[in-house]
């Protein structure tokens, strides 16, 4: 197993116990019977870190995750009402505190960092997006509780596209809203081509390297894929425990080659789909440290590392993405 930034994670005056695991591969599902292709990728659980608590490096229902260009990991520590930033060297910097004022948070649920290292925090409790400087100082905010097009009822996911556009999933309003990074509303995605409701409870939104926009609907138990112009192209998944089925998908991430990684809170697992939307792997546990419990946040680094918020266990799990050699 490769060395990790968290070998030297410091909390207070004491170094926390290392929670690395053996590099045994996660459970791999057999490919569909009509396919003889070996899955080109696999996930390997590398380590888990964090415990429930209120100190730096401890979590209370962690949710959204992101990495900046310097590979600092940002964690929406939802029930601690703060963002935690962990540097590649393992230094922990909590940002914010509980409240409704500037620089204060109420149940932060999503976080993103732009090319200038400005930090965007989506608050479920305050129904707004706050913008912070790289040092964590408040720069402004937009959005508030309500049903209007620039308001939120229960925002659940924040995604920053490569061009700086912000996408927000609002589960109760049953829509995706698109914003400039300055808080100007660009468009609203809510209705199908026939004028009916498109979503039942959009839980996560993600813009992949392909430019496609993916939405995970928690109560429809499916994923919808939209073109860059926001035209629906594909819907896949149904409720269930089998491969290719989902139960309350909470977040998703597209890899450069088209694979999709999906976090399922209802099935307490991660599922890896190939570009043809076939399930090739499940991850359900951290070896020797127990099963996942309501995983809900995902992010990936350019070198193939993946992080998931194991929300019910109040910890973060790091995975490695590896190519499967062809015999």
C-alpha positions in Angstrom: 0.0 0.0 0.0 1.3 3.5 -0.8 2.0 6.0 1.9 -0.8 8.3 2.9 -1.1 11.9 3.8 -2.8 10.7 7.0 0.2 8.9 8.4 0.9 12.1 10.2 -2.5 13.6 10.8 -2.2 15.6 14.0 -5.1 16.2 16.4 -4.4 18.4 19.3 -1.2 17.4 21.0 -1.6 13.7 20.2 -1.3 11.8 17.0 -4.4 9.7 16.3 -4.1 5.9 15.9 -3.4 5.0 12.3 -6.3 3.1 10.8 -4.8 1.8 7.6 -5.9 -1.6 6.4 -4.6 -4.4 4.4 -4.7 -3.8 0.6 -7.1 -6.7 -0.1 -9.3 -5.8 -3.0 -12.9 -5.0 -2.4 -15.7 -7.4 -3.3 -15.8 -7.7 -7.1 -19.0 -8.7 -8.9 -19.0 -11.1 -11.8 -19.6 -9.3 -15.1 -22.9 -9.9 -16.8 -23.2 -13.3 -18.5 -23.4 -11.7 -22.0 -20.0 -10.1 -21.5 -16.5 -11.7 -21.5 -14.7 -8.4 -20.9 -12.7 -8.1 -17.7 -13.4 -4.9 -15.8 -10.6 -2.5 -16.7 -10.6 -0.9 -13.3 -11.0 -1.9 -9.7 -11.2 -0.2 -6.3 -8.9 -1.1 -3.4 -9.7 0.1 0.1 -6.6 1.8 1.4 -7.5 3.2 4.8 -10.2 4.8 7.0 -9.6 7.8 9.2 -11.6 9.8 11.7 -14.1 9.0 14.5 -17.2 10.6 15.8 -16.5 13.7 17.8 -16.1 17.5 17.8 -12.3 18.0 17.9 -10.2 18.7 14.8 -10.0 15.6 12.7 -13.2 14.2 14.2 -16.5 14.2 12.4 -20.2 14.2 12.9 -22.0 13.0 9.8 -19.5 14.1 7.2 -21.1 14.7 3.8 -19.7 16.5 0.7 -16.0 16.3 -0.2 -13.7 18.0 -2.7 -10.0 18.4 -3.4 -8.3 21.6 -4.5 -5.3 21.8 -6.9 -2.8 21.4 -4.1 -4.7 18.2 -3.0 -6.0 19.7 0.2 -9.1 17.6 1.2 -12.2 19.6 2.2 -14.9 17.9 4.2 -18.4 19.2 4.9 -18.6 18.2 8.6 -22.3 18.6 8.7 -23.5 18.1 12.2 -20.4 19.9 13.6 -21.4 22.8 11.4 -18.0 23.4 9.9 -15.7 22.6 7.0 -12.5 20.7 7.8 -9.5 21.2 5.5 -6.7 18.5 5.6 -3.5 19.3 3.9 -1.3 16.7 2.1 0.9 16.8 5.1 -2.0 15.9 7.4 -2.5 19.4 9.0 -6.2 19.9 10.0 -7.8 23.4 9.8 -11.5 23.7 10.8 -13.4 26.5 9.1 -16.5 28.1 10.5 -18.8 27.4 13.4 -22.5 27.0 14.0 -24.7 29.9 13.2 -26.5 32.0 10.7 -24.1 34.9 10.3 -21.3 35.5 7.8 -18.7 32.8 8.1 -21.0 30.6 10.2 -22.7 27.5 9.0 -25.8 25.4 9.6 -25.5 21.8 8.4 -23.0 22.4 5.6 -23.7 19.6 3.1 -21.5 20.4 0.0 -18.2 22.1 -0.6 -16.2 23.1 -3.7 -13.0 25.0 -4.5 -12.4 27.0 -7.7 -9.2 27.6 -9.6 -8.5 30.7 -7.5 -8.9 28.6 -4.3 -12.2 30.3 -3.3 -14.3 28.0 -1.2 -18.0 27.5 -1.8 -20.0 26.0 1.0 -23.6 24.8 0.5 -25.6 24.9 3.7 -28.7 22.7 4.0 -29.8 24.4 7.2 -29.4 28.0 6.0 -30.4 27.3 2.5 -27.6 29.3 1.0 -24.1 29.2 -0.6 -21.3 31.0 1.2 -18.1 32.0 -0.6 -14.9 32.1 1.4 -11.4 33.3 0.6 -8.6 30.7 0.5 -7.9 31.6 4.1 -11.5 31.0 5.1 -12.7 34.6 5.4 -16.2 35.2 4.2 -16.5 37.0 0.8 -20.3 36.8 0.3 -23.3 34.5 -0.1 -26.3 33.9 -2.2 -29.6 32.1 -1.9 -32.0 31.8 0.9 -35.0 29.7 2.0 -38.0 29.8 -0.3 -39.6 28.5 -3.5 -38.4 31.2 -5.9 -35.9 30.4 -8.7 -33.0 31.9 -6.7 -34.1 30.3 -3.4 -33.6 26.8 -1.9 -35.8 24.6 0.1 -33.5 21.6 0.9 -30.3 21.9 -1.0 -28.3 18.6 -1.0 -25.4 18.8 -3.4 -23.0 21.3 -4.9 -20.8 20.8 -8.0 -18.3 23.2 -9.6 -17.9 22.6 -13.3 -14.5 23.1 -15.0 -15.6 26.4 -16.4 -16.6 27.7 -13.0 -20.3 27.2 -13.3 -22.0 26.0 -10.1 -24.7 23.3 -10.1 -27.0 22.8 -7.1 -29.4 19.9 -6.4 -32.4 21.0 -4.3 -34.3 17.8 -3.3 -37.4 19.4 -1.9 -37.8 21.8 -4.9 -37.2 18.9 -7.2 -34.8 20.8 -9.4 -31.2 21.5 -10.4 -30.2 25.2 -10.5 -27.2 26.4 -12.5 -25.3 29.5 -11.3 -22.3 31.6 -12.2 -19.6 31.6 -9.4 -20.8 35.2 -8.6 -24.2 34.0 -7.6 -26.1 34.8 -10.8 -28.8 32.3 -11.8 -28.2 30.8 -15.3 -30.9 28.1 -15.7 -33.3 25.8 -13.9 -33.6 22.1 -14.7 -36.9 20.7 -13.4 -39.3 19.7 -16.1 -39.2 16.9 -18.7 -39.7 17.5 -22.4 -43.4 16.8 -21.9 -43.8 19.4 -19.1 -44.0 17.0 -16.2 -41.7 16.8 -13.2 -38.3 15.5 -14.1 -37.1 14.6 -10.6 -38.7 13.2 -7.4 -35.8 13.9 -5.0 -32.5 15.0 -6.8 -29.9 14.2 -4.2 -26.6 14.7 -6.1 -25.4 16.5 -9.2 -22.0 16.0 -10.8 -20.4 17.4 -14.0 -18.0 14.8 -15.4 -14.9 15.2 -17.6 -17.1 14.4 -20.6 -19.1 17.5 -19.9 -22.2 15.4 -19.2 -24.2 16.3 -16.1 -25.3 13.4 -13.9 -28.1 13.6 -11.3 -28.8 10.9 -8.7 -32.4 10.8 -7.7 -32.7 9.4 -4.2 -36.4 8.3 -4.3 -36.5 7.2 -7.9 -33.3 5.1 -7.2 -31.8 6.0 -10.5 -29.2 8.1 -12.2 -30.0 10.5 -15.1 -27.4 11.6 -17.6 -27.7 14.9 -19.4 -25.8 16.4 -22.3 -23.8 19.6 -21.7 -26.9 21.5 -23.0 -28.9 19.8 -20.3 -30.9 17.5 -22.6 -31.7 14.1 -21.0 -29.8 11.4 -22.7 -30.1 8.4 -20.5 -31.7 7.1 -17.3 -30.4 3.9 -15.6 -30.9 2.0 -12.4 -33.9 0.8 -10.4 -34.5 0.0 -6.7 -32.9 -3.1 -5.5 -29.8 -4.8 -4.1 -28.5 -6.4 -7.3 -25.8 -5.1 -9.6 -26.9 -2.1 -11.5 -29.6 -1.4 -9.0 -29.6 1.3 -6.4 -31.1 2.2 -3.0 -31.0 5.9 -2.3 -28.0 7.0 -4.3 -26.4 9.9 -2.6 -23.4 11.0 -4.7 -21.6 10.0 -7.9 -18.4 10.8 -9.8 -17.4 10.2 -13.4 -13.9 9.1 -14.2 -12.1 10.3 -17.3 -12.7 7.0 -19.2 -16.5 7.1 -18.5 -16.6 4.8 -15.4 -19.1 6.0 -12.7 -18.6 5.6 -9.0 -21.9 5.8 -7.0 -22.4 6.0 -3.3 -25.6 4.3 -2.1 -26.9 5.2 1.3 -29.7 2.7 1.3 -27.5 -0.2 0.3 -24.6 1.0 2.4 -22.1 0.5 -0.5 -20.2 2.0 -3.4 -20.8 0.7 -6.8 -18.5 1.0 -9.8 -20.1 1.0 -13.3 -18.2 0.7 -16.6 -18.9 3.1 -19.5 -21.7 0.8 -20.7 -23.4 1.2 -17.2 -22.6 -2.4 -16.2 -21.8 -3.0 -12.6 -18.3 -4.3 -12.2 -17.6 -3.9 -8.5 -19.1 -3.4 -5.1 -17.4 -2.0 -2.0 -19.3 -2.7 1.1 -16.8 -2.7 3.9 -13.4 -1.6 5.2 -11.4 -4.8 5.8 -11.1 -5.5 9.6 -13.0 -2.2 10.4 -16.6 -2.9 9.5 -19.2 -2.2 6.9 -19.9 1.1 5.3 -22.9 2.9 6.7 -24.8 5.4 4.6 -21.9 6.6 2.4 -22.9 10.0 1.0 -20.0 12.0 -0.4 -17.4 11.3 -3.1 -14.4 12.9 -4.7 -11.4 11.8 -6.7 -7.9 13.0 -7.3 -6.1 13.1 -10.7 -3.8 10.2 -9.6 -6.8 7.9 -9.1 -7.3 8.2 -5.4 -11.0 8.2 -4.3 -12.5 9.5 -1.0 -15.9 8.7 0.4 -17.7 10.1 3.4 -18.8 7.1 5.4 -21.4 9.3 7.0 -23.0 6.8 9.5 -19.6 5.8 10.8 -18.4 9.4 11.1 -15.2 8.7 9.1 -13.6 9.1 5.7 -12.5 6.1 3.6 -9.7 6.4 1.1 -9.6 4.1 -1.9 -7.1 3.5 -4.7 -8.2 3.0 -8.3 -6.1 0.5 -10.2 -6.0 -0.8 -13.7 -6.6 -4.5 -14.1 -3.9 -6.0 -16.2 -5.1 -8.0 -19.2 -3.6 -11.5 -19.4 
